[in-house]
Amino acid sequence: MLIDVKNLYKIYNEGEESEVRALNGVTLTIDRGEFVAIIGQSGSGKSTLMNILGCLDIPTYGDYHLDGVDVTELTDRQLAHIRNKQIGFIFQGFNLIPALNAWENVELPLIYQGIPFYKRGDLVEEALERVGLADRSRHKPTEMSGGQQQRVAIARAIATHPPIIMADEPTGALDSKTGKHVLEILHGLHDDGSTVILITHDNGIAATAERIVRISDGTIIYDGGREGAFA
């Protein structure tokens, strides 16, 4: 399996009156090539779980193996290496650099990964074409719509060909038509072999996934197919 999480806890202010258990004994496995939606309301722990799965944060307790590697034992530098090599992130807020155009934003992870200049051009072009924005490559974020900015963010996430795509509320800031287009891109990436983990609060968005994991108060309360997920 690609992702193997056992008895995961994330506790803030442990032992104090203000203690918060964002994750409370989560156990989860995700196989390579799955499309999984993790759904929950605000404060449910879904984004905390994604941050840990994406090696952006570490658990307070519990085991997490990513592709056979115990990530709880890794240094910050090693975690950064995994993020750069294996995971493409897509966030609701786009997180594009305003001073850079679309091409330059998509090129950034390639630079961080140490990919030579002569190879980067083809990878950036391929990613922008994949999201239908090859003709907007020289536009800065302020010159693009929200939907176009999100597609640039997707292009940036996939430019390095990571095996895992993690999308945290990727349609949250978009209208329904544009959001549907973004989901179509994610499903296309899944069809091509990527493992996609989609974080959402929206039942309709989650229903597009083949597997749904529902989280509430830091605990998984449902893990299965569409049937029964919304009862």
Secondary structure, DSSP 4 states (H G I P E B T S, - for coil): --EEEEEEEEEESTTSTT-EEEEEEEEEEE-TT-EEEEE--TTSSHHHHHHHHTTSS--SEEEEEETTEEGGG--HHHHHHHHHHHEEEEETT----TTS-HHHHHHHHHHHTT--HHHHHHHHHHHHHHTT-GGGTT--GGGS-HHHHHHHHHHHHHTT--SEEEEESTTTTS-HHHHHHHHHHHHHHHHTT-EEEEEES-HHHHTTSSEEEEEETTEEEEEE-STTTT-
